[in-house]
Amino acid sequence: MTEPAGSEDDWLLEEEEEQPGDSMPPEQRLWRVLIVDDDQDVHAVTRLALRNVSFKGRELELFSAYSAREGFKILSETPDIALVLLDVVMETDDAGLLLARRIREELHNAIVRVVLRTGQPGQAPEQRVIIEYDINDYKAKTELTTQKLFTTVISALRAYESLNMLERSRVGLGKILAGATNLYQIHSLREFASGVLNQVSAILDVGADGVLCLMQQDTGDTTVVAATGNYSPLAEGEHMPTDHSLWPTIAKAFATKKSQFEHPANVLFIHTQEKRDVAISVTPPWPLAQIQRDLLEVFCERIAAAFDNLYVYGQLRKAQEATVVALADLAEFRDGGVGGHVRRVQRLSTAIAERMKERGVYQDELTPQLLDMIGLASILHDVGKVATPDAILLKPGPHTPEEKTVMQDHANVGRTVLERAAKMVDGPSYLTYGAEIAGAHHEHFDGRGYPNGLKGREIPLSARIVAVVDVFDSLLHERTYKDPWPHPDVMAYIRERSGTQFDPEVVLALADVVARDPDFGA
C-alpha cells in the first residue's frame, strides 16, 4: 500500500461546517471499525493506513478479530460498530461469507457496513457474492491501496451515518407515537406534564431532568406544572424562580415564541390553540444533535393538541361537578341542611380512599377508577331524598312504621335513577359509583342496615366509605333538628360502631385522616 499522493478524494471529507448542536455524546465520538482477517500483517498494515483518518472530527477506533467466530463475538458484544473489513477465507474457505450472513440474519444488524476483502477472488467471485450476500462493497486485497482504502472507509462511514440517523428517527418517532397515545389517557395536568417530561427524556435517551412551565396569558406569571430529576424541588413552588439558571432561556422562549437550544439549557416551546404557552426545559449532558431537535419539535406539535384536550376535559369536569353539586345541594336543602355537607363528604371520602390505598387494604376494590371518581360520586349519596314527600322528610318527630318505609326508600330511588343515567355512558363513570353509594350507604357492616340487608364486603366499598363519612359529618355539624356534637364524641360514636354499622378499615382510615388534617374534624 502507498500513502495518499494527492487530494483527489478529499471531496469525501468536505461537509458543511458542523454546528455546535451537532456534536455527538462522548461515548459515540469515535467511529468503530472491525477488522476481521486471519493474517496479522493485514491488521498491522490496515491500522497503519488508517492511523490518521478522521471523519467529521471523529477519529477511528479499530477492533481486531482473527477468525469469523471471534468477529461474531465482538459484533455481538460491541455496540455501534460502523464498518466491518471482512476477509473471506479464514478458518474455512467461506468463513467470511457466513459471518456476513450471520450479521444480518442472527444479529439483525442492517446498518453496519460490510466490505469484503479477499486475497483469492476466484474462490468468491464478485458477481455471485454481491447478489447472494448482503454486503456493501467487494475489494481484492491487491487493489486496496492506502488511497482506495481511505476512500472505501469514508464512503462506508457516510452511509452508516445516514442509515443510523434514519434508524434513530424511526425509533424516536415510535417513542413519540407510543408516548403521545399514552398521554392522551391522562386527565390530570400535573400527571400529564410529568409524562411529557419523561417522554422527552426517552426520546433523547437521557436522564429525566426537566421542567415544564405554563405561562398565564392574563398575568404573565410562569407556573411550574412539573419538574423531574435534579429539578424536582422546583415543583414544590408555584412560580418559576427568576433567579434560577434555567429562567433566562425559558423567558426567551416565551418572549420569542420559539424553541431555544442553548446548551446546557434547551427549551421546547409549545403554543396551543387555546392560546396558552408551554415551555419544556431539559438539560442533556451534550448539545442536542439536529435529529434530536427535529424529533422534539415533532413531539411538541403532536402533544399541543393534547394540552388543549386536557384543558377542555378539565372544563367539562368542572361543569359536570358544578351540576352534581347543585343537584346534591337541592337534596340537602330539602333535608334541612345548612350548607356544605355534600362538599365536605366529597373531600373526606376522597381522603379516606387515598389513605386506605396507602395502608394497602382492599387493593382489589380500590381501583384507580374508584379513587378518581369517589369524590364526585359521593356527592350524590342522598339524591333520592328529592322524591321523599316534605311531610315525611321534614317531620320533626319520630316516623311511623309506614313513614319510615317511605323514608328509607330514598336509597332505592337514588340508586334506580342513577343506574338509569349510568347506562347512557360507556363504561364505569361517577354515575355508576353514585348509584352504588346512593343505594347502599345505609347498609350496615353486620347486615342490619337497609334497604337490602347487605353484609361486609357485599356492600360496595364506595358505599362503606360514604356510610362513615355521612354519619361523621352529620353529627359534627349543626342540622335543623340537632346541635353539633363535639369532635371527641363523634369519634367515640363512630368507633363504638366499628364492625357493626361501619367497616373497621374505613373507621381506621377516618381516624388517620382526621389526625393528619384537623380541618376535617372542624
HUMOJO-V688122 format. One record per backbone hydrogen bond with DSSP energy under -1.0 kcal/mol. NH is the residue of the N-H (numbers start at 1). CO is the residue of the C=O. E is the energy in kcal/mol with one decimal. If there is no record, write none. Layout:
[[NH & CO & E] [NH & CO & E]]
//
This chain:
[[10 & 7 & -1.6] [12 & 9 & -2.0] [13 & 10 & -1.9] [22 & 19 & -2.2] [23 & 20 & -1.3] [28 & 25 & -2.3] [29 & 26 & -1.6] [31 & 59 & -2.8] [33 & 61 & -2.6] [34 & 83 & -3.0] [35 & 63 & -3.2] [36 & 85 & -2.9] [37 & 65 & -2.3] [43 & 39 & -1.3] [44 & 40 & -2.2] [45 & 41 & -2.8] [46 & 42 & -2.4] [47 & 43 & -2.5] [48 & 44 & -2.1] [49 & 45 & -2.4] [50 & 46 & -1.8] [53 & 50 & -1.3] [55 & 58 & -2.4] [58 & 55 & -1.3] [61 & 31 & -3.4] [63 & 33 & -2.8] [65 & 35 & -2.6] [71 & 67 & -2.3] [72 & 68 & -2.4] [73 & 69 & -1.8] [74 & 70 & -2.2] [75 & 71 & -2.3] [76 & 72 & -2.0] [77 & 73 & -1.7] [78 & 74 & -1.9] [82 & 32 & -2.4] [83 & 32 & -1.4] [84 & 113 & -2.8] [85 & 34 & -2.9] [86 & 115 & -2.9] [87 & 36 & -2.5] [90 & 92 & -2.3] [95 & 92 & -1.2] [96 & 88 & -2.8] [98 & 94 & -2.4] [99 & 95 & -2.1] [100 & 96 & -2.3] [101 & 97 & -1.9] [102 & 98 & -2.3] [103 & 99 & -2.4] [104 & 100 & -1.3] [105 & 101 & -2.8] [106 & 102 & -2.0] [107 & 102 & -2.1] [109 & 103 & -2.1] [113 & 82 & -2.7] [115 & 84 & -2.9] [116 & 137 & -2.7] [117 & 86 & -3.7] [118 & 139 & -2.0] [123 & 120 & -1.8] [129 & 125 & -2.4] [130 & 126 & -2.6] [131 & 127 & -1.5] [132 & 128 & -2.6] [133 & 129 & -2.3] [135 & 133 & -2.0] [136 & 114 & -3.0] [137 & 114 & -1.1] [139 & 116 & -3.2] [141 & 118 & -2.3] [143 & 140 & -1.5] [145 & 143 & -1.9] [149 & 145 & -2.8] [150 & 146 & -2.5] [151 & 147 & -2.3] [152 & 148 & -2.7] [153 & 149 & -2.7] [154 & 150 & -2.4] [155 & 151 & -2.2] [156 & 152 & -2.1] [157 & 153 & -2.6] [158 & 154 & -2.3] [159 & 155 & -2.1] [160 & 156 & -2.6] [161 & 157 & -2.7] [162 & 158 & -2.1] [163 & 159 & -2.3] [164 & 160 & -3.0] [165 & 161 & -2.3] [166 & 162 & -2.1] [167 & 163 & -2.5] [168 & 164 & -2.6] [169 & 165 & -2.4] [170 & 166 & -2.4] [171 & 167 & -2.8] [172 & 168 & -2.8] [173 & 169 & -2.9] [174 & 170 & -2.0] [175 & 171 & -2.2] [176 & 172 & -2.2] [177 & 173 & -2.7] [178 & 174 & -2.5] [179 & 175 & -3.0] [180 & 176 & -2.9] [181 & 177 & -1.8] [182 & 178 & -1.9] [183 & 179 & -2.3] [184 & 180 & -1.5] [185 & 182 & -1.5] [186 & 183 & -1.7] [192 & 188 & -2.9] [193 & 189 & -2.8] [194 & 190 & -2.3] [195 & 191 & -2.3] [196 & 192 & -2.2] [197 & 193 & -2.2] [198 & 194 & -2.4] [199 & 195 & -2.1] [200 & 196 & -2.4] [201 & 197 & -2.1] [202 & 198 & -1.8] [203 & 199 & -2.2] [204 & 200 & -1.9] [205 & 201 & -1.1] [206 & 201 & -2.0] [209 & 207 & -2.0] [211 & 281 & -2.2] [212 & 226 & -2.8] [213 & 279 & -3.0] [214 & 223 & -2.6] [215 & 277 & -2.5] [216 & 221 & -2.8] [220 & 216 & -3.1] [223 & 214 & -2.9] [224 & 238 & -1.5] [225 & 212 & -2.2] [226 & 212 & -1.4] [228 & 210 & -2.5] [231 & 228 & -1.8] [232 & 229 & -1.7] [234 & 231 & -1.9] [235 & 232 & -1.8] [236 & 233 & -1.4] [237 & 234 & -1.1] [240 & 222 & -2.4] [244 & 241 & -1.4] [247 & 244 & -1.1] [250 & 246 & -2.1] [251 & 247 & -3.4] [252 & 248 & -2.0] [253 & 249 & -2.0] [254 & 250 & -2.2] [255 & 251 & -2.4] [256 & 252 & -2.7] [257 & 253 & -1.6] [260 & 267 & -2.8] [262 & 265 & -2.1] [265 & 262 & -1.9] [266 & 282 & -1.9] [267 & 260 & -3.2] [268 & 280 & -3.3] [270 & 278 & -2.8] [272 & 276 & -2.1] [275 & 272 & -1.9] [278 & 270 & -2.8] [279 & 213 & -2.4] [280 & 268 & -2.5] [281 & 211 & -3.0] [282 & 266 & -2.6] [283 & 209 & -1.1] [293 & 289 & -2.1] [294 & 290 & -2.7] [295 & 291 & -2.2] [296 & 292 & -2.3] [297 & 293 & -2.3] [298 & 294 & -2.1] [299 & 295 & -2.4] [300 & 296 & -2.5] [301 & 297 & -2.2] [302 & 298 & -1.9] [303 & 299 & -2.2] [304 & 300 & -1.2] [307 & 303 & -2.0] [308 & 304 & -1.6] [309 & 305 & -2.7] [310 & 306 & -2.5] [311 & 307 & -2.0] [312 & 308 & -2.7] [313 & 309 & -2.8] [314 & 310 & -2.4] [315 & 311 & -2.3] [316 & 312 & -2.6] [317 & 313 & -2.7] [318 & 314 & -2.4] [319 & 315 & -2.4] [320 & 316 & -2.7] [321 & 317 & -2.7] [322 & 318 & -2.6] [323 & 319 & -2.0] [324 & 320 & -2.3] [325 & 321 & -2.8] [326 & 322 & -2.2] [327 & 323 & -2.1] [328 & 324 & -2.6] [329 & 325 & -2.9] [330 & 326 & -1.7] [331 & 327 & -1.6] [332 & 328 & -2.5] [333 & 329 & -2.7] [334 & 330 & -2.0] [335 & 331 & -1.2] [336 & 333 & -1.3] [337 & 332 & -2.9] [344 & 340 & -2.2] [345 & 341 & -2.5] [346 & 342 & -2.1] [347 & 343 & -2.1] [348 & 344 & -2.6] [349 & 345 & -2.4] [350 & 346 & -1.8] [351 & 347 & -2.2] [352 & 348 & -2.5] [353 & 349 & -2.2] [354 & 350 & -2.2] [355 & 351 & -2.1] [356 & 352 & -2.5] [357 & 353 & -1.8] [358 & 354 & -2.0] [359 & 355 & -2.1] [361 & 356 & -1.8] [365 & 362 & -1.1] [366 & 362 & -2.5] [367 & 365 & -2.2] [371 & 367 & -2.4] [372 & 368 & -2.0] [373 & 369 & -2.1] [374 & 370 & -2.4] [377 & 373 & -2.7] [378 & 374 & -2.6] [380 & 377 & -1.5] [381 & 378 & -1.8] [383 & 380 & -1.6] [385 & 382 & -1.9] [386 & 383 & -1.6] [387 & 384 & -1.6] [388 & 385 & -1.4] [393 & 389 & -3.0] [394 & 390 & -2.9] [404 & 400 & -3.0] [405 & 401 & -1.9] [406 & 402 & -2.0] [407 & 403 & -2.9] [408 & 404 & -2.7] [409 & 405 & -1.1] [410 & 407 & -1.4] [411 & 408 & -1.5] [413 & 409 & -2.4] [414 & 410 & -2.6] [415 & 411 & -2.3] [416 & 412 & -2.6] [417 & 413 & -2.5] [418 & 414 & -2.3] [419 & 415 & -2.7] [420 & 416 & -2.1] [421 & 417 & -1.8] [422 & 418 & -2.5] [423 & 419 & -1.4] [424 & 421 & -1.5] [425 & 422 & -1.8] [433 & 429 & -1.7] [434 & 430 & -2.3] [435 & 431 & -2.3] [436 & 432 & -1.7] [437 & 433 & -2.6] [438 & 434 & -3.0] [439 & 435 & -2.0] [440 & 436 & -1.3] [441 & 437 & -1.9] [443 & 440 & -1.6] [446 & 500 & -2.5] [447 & 444 & -2.2] [450 & 442 & -1.5] [456 & 445 & -2.0] [458 & 455 & -2.4] [459 & 456 & -1.5] [464 & 460 & -2.1] [465 & 461 & -2.3] [466 & 462 & -2.1] [467 & 463 & -2.2] [468 & 464 & -1.1] [469 & 465 & -2.2] [470 & 466 & -3.1] [471 & 467 & -1.3] [472 & 468 & -2.7] [473 & 469 & -2.7] [474 & 470 & -2.1] [475 & 471 & -2.5] [476 & 472 & -1.8] [477 & 473 & -1.4] [479 & 482 & -2.2] [482 & 479 & -1.2] [485 & 475 & -2.6] [490 & 486 & -2.0] [491 & 487 & -2.5] [492 & 488 & -2.2] [493 & 489 & -2.3] [494 & 490 & -2.4] [495 & 491 & -2.7] [496 & 492 & -2.3] [497 & 493 & -1.0] [498 & 495 & -1.6] [499 & 502 & -3.1] [500 & 497 & -1.4] [501 & 497 & -1.1] [502 & 497 & -2.6] [507 & 503 & -1.9] [508 & 504 & -2.4] [509 & 505 & -2.0] [510 & 506 & -2.5] [511 & 507 & -2.3] [512 & 508 & -2.1] [513 & 509 & -2.6] [514 & 510 & -2.7] [515 & 511 & -2.0] [516 & 512 & -2.2] [517 & 513 & -2.5] [520 & 517 & -2.0] [521 & 518 & -1.4] [522 & 519 & -1.2]]
//
